[in-house]
Amino acid sequence: MGVPLITEMPDPQFVMSEEGHRIATYSWGEDDAPVVLAVHGFASSCRDNWVNTGWVRELLGAGFRVLGVDQRGHGASDRPHDAAQYTMDALVRDIEVVLDTYLIDTVRYLGYSLGARVGWHVAVELGDRIERAVLGGIPDGRPLGRLDLAQARAFAERGEEVTDKVTRNYITLAERVPGNDLRAIIALAEGMRFGDADPDLGHPPQQRILFATGTEDAILEDSRRLAAAVPNGTFVEVPGRHHFNAPGSRDFRHAGVEFLRADG
């Protein structure tokens, strides 16, 4: 029996974070198949980044089990409005709790944008549990730091006009996904300013990592530099794609699935 052309979205199975937040997870495929853990980007969701774009379907066709996550603040997961709940450490611990709850020792990691930034830290901190990883659209630095939090909050709470172009773009991105809670998304953007959320070039992942970024993405060269800092890093360009449409690229999908299928 072949893989269906359209991947059905199962009901979420909830995992409890260390603070008691519900983290929505989704599982496809055979229990004994090698696992790909798929972690979406900022203001997106598992459905938006990985199901609607065909990634889950293609990974199933390649013989994987797929374990998808809605990061806190997104999708069907809990959405606290407190910025202190969105540190990088908290997002990494959520991934660890998901693996522990599912009793999964090792996975291959697939992340995009925020999910890729989380993936860098996961690969470092949970090194023996991550076999290899695809990190798409991973920026160097803090792009969310350019968000004007005061304007974003004024819009979310009172509908006031947003004049800052970068902030307007992020709000448009957040509103693109049905059901997003704008106040939770803003809290996440603020939370990423706490602690050490940036990739540490002096302490990179040691696994084989495929970095992929669109040729029309402003972070292209930053992503390339990150790849160069990783001992076993490889970089591929996603032709003709910018940051927000690269996950739907057939070129990205095929390169990523082939990389995840490789041994060693």
C-alpha positions in Angstrom: 0.0 0.0 0.0 1.5 3.3 -1.0 1.8 6.6 0.8 -1.4 8.7 0.3 -1.1 11.9 -1.8 -2.5 14.0 1.1 -1.3 13.4 4.6 -4.0 13.4 7.2 -3.5 15.4 10.4 -4.0 13.2 13.4 -5.4 14.4 16.7 -2.6 15.9 18.8 -1.1 13.9 21.6 -0.1 16.2 24.5 3.1 16.1 26.4 3.6 18.1 29.5 6.5 20.5 29.7 8.6 21.0 32.8 6.4 24.1 33.7 3.2 22.3 33.0 2.4 23.6 29.5 0.8 21.2 27.1 3.0 20.6 24.0 1.1 19.1 21.0 2.7 16.3 19.2 1.8 14.3 16.1 3.0 10.9 14.9 2.9 9.2 11.5 4.4 5.9 10.3 5.4 2.6 11.8 6.6 2.5 15.4 9.8 0.6 14.6 10.9 2.9 11.7 13.7 5.4 12.2 12.3 8.7 13.5 12.5 12.1 12.1 11.6 14.8 14.6 10.1 17.8 12.7 10.1 21.2 14.4 8.5 24.2 12.7 9.4 27.9 12.5 8.3 31.1 14.2 4.6 31.8 13.9 4.1 28.5 12.0 3.0 25.1 13.1 3.6 21.4 12.3 0.7 21.4 9.9 1.9 24.6 8.2 5.6 23.8 7.8 5.6 20.1 7.3 2.2 18.6 6.4 0.9 21.2 4.0 4.3 21.4 2.2 4.5 17.6 1.6 7.4 16.9 3.9 5.6 14.4 6.1 4.3 12.6 3.0 7.8 12.3 1.5 9.4 11.2 4.7 6.8 8.5 5.1 7.6 7.4 1.5 11.2 7.2 2.4 10.5 4.8 5.3 10.6 7.1 8.3 8.3 7.5 11.2 7.6 11.3 11.6 7.2 12.9 15.0 5.9 16.4 14.7 5.8 19.1 17.4 3.9 22.3 17.8 6.3 24.5 19.7 4.9 26.3 22.8 3.0 29.3 21.7 2.0 27.7 18.4 -0.6 25.4 16.9 -2.5 23.3 19.4 0.1 23.7 22.2 -0.4 26.0 25.1 0.3 29.7 24.5 1.4 31.6 27.5 1.7 35.3 27.2 4.6 35.6 29.6 7.9 36.3 27.7 9.9 34.5 30.4 8.2 31.2 29.2 10.0 31.4 25.8 13.7 31.2 26.5 15.8 29.0 24.3 16.5 26.7 27.2 12.7 26.2 27.7 12.3 25.3 24.0 15.2 22.8 24.1 13.8 21.2 27.2 10.4 20.8 25.5 12.1 18.7 22.8 13.9 16.6 25.4 10.6 16.0 27.2 8.9 14.9 24.0 11.7 12.4 23.3 11.6 11.1 26.8 7.8 10.8 26.8 7.8 8.8 23.6 10.7 6.7 24.9 12.8 7.5 21.8 16.5 7.3 22.3 17.8 8.8 19.0 16.2 10.8 16.1 17.1 12.6 13.0 16.1 16.3 13.3 14.3 18.5 10.8 13.9 22.2 11.7 13.1 25.4 9.9 13.8 29.0 11.0 13.1 29.1 14.8 12.9 25.3 14.7 16.4 25.3 13.2 17.8 27.6 15.8 16.3 25.3 18.5 17.8 22.4 16.5 21.3 23.8 16.7 21.0 23.9 20.5 19.3 20.5 20.7 22.1 19.0 18.6 24.7 20.4 21.0 23.0 19.8 24.3 21.4 16.4 23.4 24.2 15.4 21.2 24.1 11.6 21.6 20.3 11.6 20.8 20.5 13.5 17.5 22.0 11.4 14.7 22.0 14.1 12.1 20.0 17.2 11.3 18.5 19.4 8.5 18.5 23.1 9.6 16.7 25.2 7.1 16.6 29.0 7.1 18.8 29.3 10.2 19.9 32.9 10.9 23.0 34.1 12.6 22.0 36.7 15.2 18.6 37.7 16.5 16.2 38.6 13.7 13.3 38.8 16.2 15.2 41.5 18.0 14.3 43.9 15.2 10.6 43.6 16.1 9.2 46.8 17.7 7.5 45.1 20.7 5.6 48.3 21.8 4.0 48.7 18.3 3.3 45.0 18.1 1.6 45.0 21.6 -0.4 48.1 20.7 -1.7 46.4 17.6 -2.6 43.1 19.4 -4.3 44.8 22.3 -5.9 47.9 20.8 -5.6 47.5 17.0 -3.3 50.5 16.7 -1.6 51.0 13.3 1.9 49.5 12.9 4.2 51.9 11.1 7.5 49.9 11.5 8.0 47.8 8.3 9.8 44.9 10.0 7.1 44.7 12.7 4.3 44.8 10.1 6.0 42.0 8.2 6.1 39.8 11.3 2.5 40.5 12.2 1.5 39.6 8.6 3.4 36.4 9.0 1.7 35.6 12.3 -1.7 36.3 10.9 -1.1 34.1 7.9 -1.6 30.9 10.0 -5.2 30.5 11.2 -5.6 30.4 15.0 -2.3 32.1 15.9 -2.4 34.0 19.2 -0.6 37.2 18.4 0.1 38.0 22.0 1.8 34.6 22.5 3.8 35.2 19.3 4.9 38.6 20.6 5.8 37.1 24.0 8.0 34.5 22.2 9.8 37.3 20.2 10.5 39.0 23.5 11.6 35.8 25.2 14.2 35.1 22.5 16.0 38.2 23.8 16.6 36.5 27.1 19.8 34.4 27.8 21.9 32.9 25.0 19.6 32.1 22.1 22.1 32.6 19.3 24.1 29.7 17.8 27.5 29.5 19.5 30.1 29.3 16.7 32.7 28.3 19.3 30.7 25.3 20.4 29.0 24.0 17.2 27.2 20.7 16.7 29.4 17.8 15.9 26.8 15.7 13.9 26.4 15.8 10.2 24.2 18.9 9.5 22.6 20.0 6.3 22.0 23.8 6.2 19.6 25.0 3.5 18.5 28.6 2.8 16.7 30.2 -0.1 18.7 32.2 -2.6 16.3 35.2 -2.1 16.5 35.0 1.7 18.3 38.0 3.3 20.0 35.6 5.7 21.6 33.5 3.0 25.2 34.5 3.7 24.7 34.3 7.5 23.4 30.8 7.1 26.4 29.9 4.9 28.8 31.1 7.6 27.0 29.0 10.2 27.4 25.9 8.0 31.1 26.7 7.6 31.6 26.8 11.4 30.2 23.2 11.8 32.9 20.5 11.4 30.5 18.2 9.5 28.3 20.9 8.0 27.0 21.0 4.4 25.3 24.0 2.8 22.8 24.0 -0.1 21.0 26.9 -1.6 17.2 26.6 -2.2 16.8 28.2 -5.7 14.4 31.1 -6.1 13.0 30.9 -2.5 12.8 33.5 0.3 12.5 32.9 4.0 8.8 32.4 4.1 8.2 30.0 1.1 11.4 27.9 1.2 9.7 25.1 3.2 7.4 24.4 0.3 10.3 24.0 -2.2 10.6 20.6 -3.9 14.4 21.2 -4.1 14.7 21.7 -0.4 12.4 18.8 0.4 14.3 16.3 -1.9 17.7 17.4 -0.6 16.6 17.2 3.0 15.0 13.8 2.7 18.0 12.3 0.9 20.3 13.8 3.6 18.1 12.3 6.4 18.1 8.9 4.7 21.9 8.7 4.5 23.9 6.6 6.9 26.9 7.7 9.0 
